[in-house]
Amino acid sequence: MAEQDPNTLVHTHVDENGNVITHCHGGEGHTHAHPHTHTQTKAVVNRLARAIGHLESVKRMVEDGRDCAEVLIQLAAVRSALNNTAKIILKDHIDHCLADAVETGDQQAIDELNQAIEKFMN
């Protein structure tokens, strides 16, 4: 994660529909000309909570000496849940943040998404 300029003011708001809106002002840090509106925040948080619970149960399986094949199957299920959650985040980002970035000519936001996708895919 890039170091944030201490003079940059980052604001996060939750609107009446539960959407998280984050935006920055000032400084040389992560500043985009568009607001970050994420409409799937609640769904993502719920999916992550389920994945964490599932991963905790896999940890207990390992601690209890369960069969390796069973553990691997459950790990594959956790990985699939995380990948599906990432798809929701990516779609939400493209639909909202990236669309705004393209409209305002915010090349930095487009470059950052490309870098994030590259890291996620490796």
TIRO-2110 file (N, C-alpha, C; in Angstrom, 1 decimal):
// TIRO-2110
0.8, -1.2, 0.0, N, 1, A
0.0, 0.0, 0.0, CA, 1, A
0.9, 1.2, 0.0, C, 1, A
0.6, 2.2, -0.8, N, 2, A
1.4, 3.4, -0.9, CA, 2, A
1.2, 4.3, 0.4, C, 2, A
2.3, 5.0, 0.7, N, 3, A
2.3, 5.8, 1.9, CA, 3, A
1.4, 7.0, 1.6, C, 3, A
0.5, 7.3, 2.5, N, 4, A
-0.5, 8.4, 2.4, CA, 4, A
0.2, 9.7, 2.8, C, 4, A
0.0, 10.8, 2.1, N, 5, A
0.4, 12.1, 2.5, CA, 5, A
-0.4, 12.5, 3.7, C, 5, A
0.3, 12.9, 4.8, N, 6, A
-0.4, 13.3, 6.0, CA, 6, A
-1.3, 14.5, 5.8, C, 6, A
-1.2, 15.3, 4.8, N, 7, A
-2.0, 16.4, 4.5, CA, 7, A
-3.3, 16.0, 3.7, C, 7, A
-3.3, 14.8, 3.3, N, 8, A
-4.5, 14.4, 2.5, CA, 8, A
-5.6, 14.0, 3.5, C, 8, A
-6.8, 14.5, 3.2, N, 9, A
-7.9, 14.3, 4.0, CA, 9, A
-8.8, 13.2, 3.4, C, 9, A
-8.9, 12.0, 4.0, N, 10, A
-9.7, 11.0, 3.5, CA, 10, A
-11.0, 10.9, 4.2, C, 10, A
-12.1, 10.9, 3.5, N, 11, A
-13.4, 10.8, 4.2, CA, 11, A
-14.1, 9.6, 3.7, C, 11, A
-14.8, 8.9, 4.6, N, 12, A
-15.6, 7.8, 4.3, CA, 12, A
-17.0, 8.1, 4.9, C, 12, A
-18.0, 7.9, 4.1, N, 13, A
-19.4, 8.1, 4.5, CA, 13, A
-20.2, 6.9, 4.1, C, 13, A
-21.3, 6.6, 4.9, N, 14, A
-22.2, 5.6, 4.5, CA, 14, A
-23.5, 6.3, 4.3, C, 14, A
-24.1, 6.1, 3.1, N, 15, A
-25.3, 6.8, 2.7, CA, 15, A
-26.5, 6.0, 3.3, C, 15, A
-27.7, 6.5, 3.0, N, 16, A
-28.9, 5.9, 3.6, CA, 16, A
-29.2, 4.5, 3.1, C, 16, A
-28.6, 4.1, 2.0, N, 17, A
-28.7, 2.7, 1.5, CA, 17, A
-27.6, 1.8, 1.9, C, 17, A
-26.7, 2.3, 2.8, N, 18, A
-25.6, 1.4, 3.3, CA, 18, A
-24.4, 1.4, 2.3, C, 18, A
-24.4, 2.3, 1.3, N, 19, A
-23.3, 2.3, 0.4, CA, 19, A
-22.2, 3.1, 1.1, C, 19, A
-20.9, 2.6, 0.9, N, 20, A
-19.8, 3.3, 1.5, CA, 20, A
-19.2, 4.2, 0.4, C, 20, A
-19.0, 5.5, 0.7, N, 21, A
-18.5, 6.4, -0.2, CA, 21, A
-17.2, 7.0, 0.4, C, 21, A
-16.1, 6.8, -0.3, N, 22, A
-14.8, 7.3, 0.2, CA, 22, A
-14.2, 8.2, -0.8, C, 22, A
-13.7, 9.3, -0.4, N, 23, A
-13.0, 10.2, -1.3, CA, 23, A
-11.9, 11.0, -0.6, C, 23, A
-11.0, 11.5, -1.4, N, 24, A
-9.8, 12.2, -0.8, CA, 24, A
-9.8, 13.6, -1.3, C, 24, A
-9.1, 14.5, -0.4, N, 25, A
-8.9, 15.9, -0.8, CA, 25, A
-7.5, 16.2, -0.4, C, 25, A
-6.8, 16.9, -1.3, N, 26, A
-5.5, 17.5, -1.0, CA, 26, A
-4.4, 16.5, -1.0, C, 26, A
-3.2, 17.0, -0.8, N, 27, A
-2.0, 16.1, -0.6, CA, 27, A
-1.6, 15.5, -1.9, C, 27, A
-0.5, 14.7, -1.8, N, 28, A
0.0, 14.0, -3.0, CA, 28, A
-0.3, 12.5, -3.0, C, 28, A
-1.2, 12.1, -2.1, N, 29, A
-1.5, 10.7, -2.0, CA, 29, A
-2.5, 10.2, -3.0, C, 29, A
-3.3, 9.3, -2.7, N, 30, A
-4.4, 8.7, -3.5, CA, 30, A
-5.5, 9.7, -3.7, C, 30, A
-5.4, 10.6, -4.7, N, 31, A
-6.4, 11.6, -4.9, CA, 31, A
-7.0, 11.4, -6.3, C, 31, A
-8.3, 11.2, -6.3, N, 32, A
-9.0, 11.1, -7.6, CA, 32, A
-10.1, 12.2, -7.6, C, 32, A
-10.5, 12.5, -8.8, N, 33, A
-11.4, 13.6, -9.0, CA, 33, A
-12.9, 13.0, -8.8, C, 33, A
-13.0, 11.8, -8.6, N, 34, A
-14.4, 11.2, -8.5, CA, 34, A
-14.6, 10.5, -7.1, C, 34, A
-15.8, 10.5, -6.7, N, 35, A
-16.1, 9.8, -5.4, CA, 35, A
-16.0, 8.3, -5.6, C, 35, A
-15.7, 7.5, -4.6, N, 36, A
-15.7, 6.1, -4.6, CA, 36, A
-17.0, 5.6, -4.0, C, 36, A
-18.0, 5.2, -4.8, N, 37, A
-19.2, 4.7, -4.4, CA, 37, A
-19.3, 3.2, -4.6, C, 37, A
-19.4, 2.5, -3.5, N, 38, A
-19.4, 1.0, -3.6, CA, 38, A
-20.8, 0.6, -3.1, C, 38, A
-21.6, 0.0, -4.1, N, 39, A
-22.9, -0.4, -3.7, CA, 39, A
-23.0, -1.8, -3.2, C, 39, A
-22.0, -2.5, -3.2, N, 40, A
-22.0, -3.9, -2.8, CA, 40, A
-21.3, -4.1, -1.5, C, 40, A
-21.0, -3.1, -0.7, N, 41, A
-20.2, -3.2, 0.5, CA, 41, A
-20.8, -4.2, 1.5, C, 41, A
-22.1, -4.2, 1.7, N, 42, A
-22.7, -5.1, 2.7, CA, 42, A
-22.6, -6.6, 2.2, C, 42, A
-22.8, -6.8, 0.9, N, 43, A
-22.7, -8.1, 0.4, CA, 43, A
-21.2, -8.6, 0.5, C, 43, A
-20.3, -7.8, 0.2, N, 44, A
-18.9, -8.2, 0.3, CA, 44, A
-18.5, -8.5, 1.7, C, 44, A
-18.9, -7.6, 2.7, N, 45, A
-18.6, -7.9, 4.1, CA, 45, A
-19.2, -9.2, 4.5, C, 45, A
-20.4, -9.5, 4.2, N, 46, A
-21.1, -10.7, 4.5, CA, 46, A
-20.3, -11.9, 3.9, C, 46, A
-20.0, -11.8, 2.7, N, 47, A
-19.2, -12.9, 2.0, CA, 47, A
-17.9, -13.2, 2.7, C, 47, A
-17.2, -12.1, 3.1, N, 48, A
-15.9, -12.2, 3.7, CA, 48, A
-16.1, -12.9, 5.1, C, 48, A
-17.1, -12.5, 5.8, N, 49, A
-17.3, -13.1, 7.1, CA, 49, A
-17.6, -14.6, 7.0, C, 49, A
-18.3, -15.0, 6.0, N, 50, A
-18.6, -16.4, 5.8, CA, 50, A
-17.3, -17.1, 5.4, C, 50, A
-16.5, -16.5, 4.6, N, 51, A
-15.2, -17.1, 4.2, CA, 51, A
-14.3, -17.2, 5.4, C, 51, A
-14.2, -16.2, 6.2, N, 52, A
-13.4, -16.3, 7.4, CA, 52, A
-13.9, -17.5, 8.3, C, 52, A
-15.2, -17.6, 8.5, N, 53, A
-15.7, -18.7, 9.3, CA, 53, A
-15.4, -20.0, 8.7, C, 53, A
-15.5, -20.1, 7.4, N, 54, A
-15.1, -21.4, 6.7, CA, 54, A
-13.6, -21.7, 6.9, C, 54, A
-12.8, -20.7, 6.7, N, 55, A
-11.4, -20.9, 6.9, CA, 55, A
-11.0, -21.3, 8.3, C, 55, A
-11.7, -20.7, 9.3, N, 56, A
-11.5, -21.1, 10.7, CA, 56, A
-11.8, -22.6, 10.9, C, 56, A
-12.9, -23.1, 10.2, N, 57, A
-13.3, -24.5, 10.3, CA, 57, A
-12.2, -25.4, 9.6, C, 57, A
-11.6, -24.9, 8.6, N, 58, A
-10.6, -25.6, 7.9, CA, 58, A
-9.4, -25.7, 8.8, C, 58, A
-9.1, -24.6, 9.5, N, 59, A
-7.9, -24.6, 10.5, CA, 59, A
-8.2, -25.7, 11.5, C, 59, A
-9.4, -25.8, 12.0, N, 60, A
-9.8, -26.8, 13.1, CA, 60, A
-9.6, -28.2, 12.5, C, 60, A
-10.0, -28.4, 11.2, N, 61, A
-9.8, -29.7, 10.6, CA, 61, A
-8.3, -30.1, 10.6, C, 61, A
-7.5, -29.2, 10.3, N, 62, A
-6.0, -29.4, 10.3, CA, 62, A
-5.6, -29.8, 11.7, C, 62, A
-6.0, -28.9, 12.7, N, 63, A
-5.6, -29.2, 14.1, CA, 63, A
-6.1, -30.5, 14.6, C, 63, A
-7.3, -31.0, 14.1, N, 64, A
-7.9, -32.2, 14.5, CA, 64, A
-7.3, -33.4, 13.7, C, 64, A
-6.4, -33.2, 12.7, N, 65, A
-5.8, -34.2, 12.0, CA, 65, A
-6.7, -34.9, 10.9, C, 65, A
-7.6, -34.1, 10.4, N, 66, A
-8.5, -34.6, 9.4, CA, 66, A
-7.8, -35.0, 8.1, C, 66, A
-8.4, -35.8, 7.3, N, 67, A
-7.8, -36.3, 6.1, CA, 67, A
-7.4, -35.1, 5.2, C, 67, A
-6.2, -35.2, 4.6, N, 68, A
-5.7, -34.2, 3.8, CA, 68, A
-6.6, -33.9, 2.6, C, 68, A
-7.1, -34.9, 2.0, N, 69, A
-8.0, -34.7, 0.8, CA, 69, A
-9.2, -33.8, 1.2, C, 69, A
-9.8, -34.1, 2.4, N, 70, A
-10.9, -33.3, 2.9, CA, 70, A
-10.5, -31.8, 3.1, C, 70, A
-9.3, -31.6, 3.7, N, 71, A
-8.8, -30.3, 3.9, CA, 71, A
-8.6, -29.5, 2.6, C, 71, A
-8.0, -30.2, 1.6, N, 72, A
-7.8, -29.6, 0.3, CA, 72, A
-9.1, -29.2, -0.4, C, 72, A
-10.1, -30.0, -0.3, N, 73, A
-11.4, -29.7, -0.9, CA, 73, A
-12.0, -28.5, -0.2, C, 73, A
-11.9, -28.4, 1.1, N, 74, A
-12.4, -27.2, 1.8, CA, 74, A
-11.6, -26.0, 1.5, C, 74, A
-10.3, -26.1, 1.4, N, 75, A
-9.5, -25.0, 1.0, CA, 75, A
-9.9, -24.5, -0.4, C, 75, A
-10.2, -25.4, -1.3, N, 76, A
-10.6, -25.0, -2.6, CA, 76, A
-11.9, -24.2, -2.5, C, 76, A
-12.8, -24.6, -1.6, N, 77, A
-14.1, -23.9, -1.5, CA, 77, A
-13.9, -22.5, -0.9, C, 77, A
-12.9, -22.4, 0.0, N, 78, A
-12.6, -21.0, 0.5, CA, 78, A
-12.0, -20.2, -0.6, C, 78, A
-11.1, -20.7, -1.3, N, 79, A
-10.5, -20.0, -2.4, CA, 79, A
-11.5, -19.5, -3.4, C, 79, A
-12.5, -20.4, -3.8, N, 80, A
-13.6, -20.1, -4.7, CA, 80, A
-14.4, -19.0, -4.1, C, 80, A
-14.7, -19.0, -2.8, N, 81, A
-15.5, -18.0, -2.2, CA, 81, A
-14.8, -16.6, -2.3, C, 81, A
-13.5, -16.6, -2.0, N, 82, A
-12.7, -15.4, -2.1, CA, 82, A
-12.7, -14.9, -3.5, C, 82, A
-12.5, -15.7, -4.5, N, 83, A
-12.5, -15.3, -5.9, CA, 83, A
-13.8, -14.7, -6.3, C, 83, A
-14.9, -15.3, -5.9, N, 84, A
-16.2, -14.8, -6.2, CA, 84, A
-16.5, -13.4, -5.5, C, 84, A
-15.9, -13.3, -4.3, N, 85, A
-16.0, -12.0, -3.6, CA, 85, A
-15.2, -10.9, -4.4, C, 85, A
-14.1, -11.3, -4.9, N, 86, A
-13.2, -10.4, -5.6, CA, 86, A
-14.0, -10.0, -6.9, C, 86, A
-14.7, -10.9, -7.5, N, 87, A
-15.4, -10.5, -8.8, CA, 87, A
-16.5, -9.5, -8.5, C, 87, A
-17.1, -9.6, -7.3, N, 88, A
-18.1, -8.6, -6.9, CA, 88, A
-17.5, -7.2, -6.7, C, 88, A
-16.3, -7.2, -6.0, N, 89, A
-15.6, -6.0, -5.8, CA, 89, A
-15.2, -5.4, -7.1, C, 89, A
-14.6, -6.2, -8.0, N, 90, A
-14.1, -5.7, -9.3, CA, 90, A
-15.3, -5.1, -10.1, C, 90, A
-16.4, -5.8, -10.2, N, 91, A
-17.5, -5.4, -11.0, CA, 91, A
-18.1, -4.0, -10.4, C, 91, A
-18.2, -4.0, -9.1, N, 92, A
-18.6, -2.7, -8.4, CA, 92, A
-17.7, -1.6, -8.7, C, 92, A
-16.4, -1.9, -8.7, N, 93, A
-15.4, -0.8, -9.0, CA, 93, A
-15.5, -0.3, -10.4, C, 93, A
-15.6, -1.3, -11.3, N, 94, A
-15.7, -0.9, -12.7, CA, 94, A
-17.0, -0.1, -13.0, C, 94, A
-18.1, -0.6, -12.4, N, 95, A
-19.4, 0.1, -12.7, CA, 95, A
-19.5, 1.5, -12.1, C, 95, A
-18.8, 1.7, -11.0, N, 96, A
-18.9, 3.0, -10.4, CA, 96, A
-17.6, 3.9, -10.4, C, 96, A
-16.5, 3.4, -9.8, N, 97, A
-15.3, 4.2, -9.7, CA, 97, A
-14.6, 4.3, -11.0, C, 97, A
-14.5, 3.2, -11.8, N, 98, A
-13.8, 3.3, -13.0, CA, 98, A
-14.6, 4.1, -14.1, C, 98, A
-15.9, 3.9, -14.1, N, 99, A
-16.7, 4.7, -15.0, CA, 99, A
-16.6, 6.2, -14.7, C, 99, A
-16.5, 6.6, -13.5, N, 100, A
-16.3, 8.0, -13.1, CA, 100, A
-14.9, 8.4, -13.5, C, 100, A
-13.9, 7.6, -13.3, N, 101, A
-12.5, 7.9, -13.7, CA, 101, A
-12.4, 8.1, -15.2, C, 101, A
-13.1, 7.3, -16.0, N, 102, A
-13.0, 7.5, -17.4, CA, 102, A
-13.7, 8.8, -17.8, C, 102, A
-14.8, 9.1, -17.2, N, 103, A
-15.5, 10.4, -17.5, CA, 103, A
-14.7, 11.6, -17.2, C, 103, A
-13.9, 11.5, -16.1, N, 104, A
-13.1, 12.7, -15.7, CA, 104, A
-11.7, 12.6, -16.2, C, 104, A
-11.3, 11.6, -16.9, N, 105, A
-10.0, 11.5, -17.4, CA, 105, A
-8.9, 11.1, -16.4, C, 105, A
-9.3, 10.5, -15.3, N, 106, A
-8.5, 10.1, -14.2, CA, 106, A
-7.6, 8.9, -14.6, C, 106, A
-6.5, 9.1, -15.3, N, 107, A
-5.7, 8.0, -15.7, CA, 107, A
-5.0, 7.3, -14.5, C, 107, A
-4.8, 8.0, -13.4, N, 108, A
-4.2, 7.3, -12.2, CA, 108, A
-5.1, 6.2, -11.7, C, 108, A
-6.4, 6.4, -11.7, N, 109, A
-7.4, 5.4, -11.2, CA, 109, A
-7.4, 4.2, -12.1, C, 109, A
-7.3, 4.4, -13.4, N, 110, A
-7.2, 3.4, -14.4, CA, 110, A
-5.9, 2.6, -14.2, C, 110, A
-4.8, 3.2, -14.1, N, 111, A
-3.5, 2.6, -13.8, CA, 111, A
-3.5, 1.8, -12.6, C, 111, A
-4.1, 2.3, -11.5, N, 112, A
-4.2, 1.6, -10.2, CA, 112, A
-5.0, 0.4, -10.3, C, 112, A
-6.1, 0.4, -11.1, N, 113, A
-6.9, -0.8, -11.2, CA, 113, A
-6.2, -1.8, -12.0, C, 113, A
-5.5, -1.4, -13.1, N, 114, A
-4.6, -2.4, -13.8, CA, 114, A
-3.6, -3.0, -12.9, C, 114, A
-3.0, -2.3, -12.1, N, 115, A
-1.9, -2.8, -11.1, CA, 115, A
-2.6, -3.8, -10.1, C, 115, A
-3.7, -3.4, -9.6, N, 116, A
-4.4, -4.3, -8.7, CA, 116, A
-4.8, -5.6, -9.3, C, 116, A
-5.4, -5.6, -10.5, N, 117, A
-5.7, -6.8, -11.2, CA, 117, A
-4.5, -7.6, -11.5, C, 117, A
-3.4, -7.0, -11.9, N, 118, A
-2.2, -7.8, -12.1, CA, 118, A
-1.7, -8.5, -10.8, C, 118, A
-1.8, -7.8, -9.7, N, 119, A
-1.4, -8.4, -8.4, CA, 119, A
-2.4, -9.5, -8.0, C, 119, A
-3.7, -9.3, -8.2, N, 120, A
-4.7, -10.3, -7.9, CA, 120, A
-4.5, -11.6, -8.7, C, 120, A
-4.2, -11.4, -9.9, N, 121, A
-4.1, -12.6, -10.8, CA, 121, A
-2.9, -13.4, -10.6, C, 121, A
-1.9, -12.9, -10.0, N, 122, A
-0.6, -13.6, -9.7, CA, 122, A
-0.7, -14.4, -8.5, C, 122, A
END
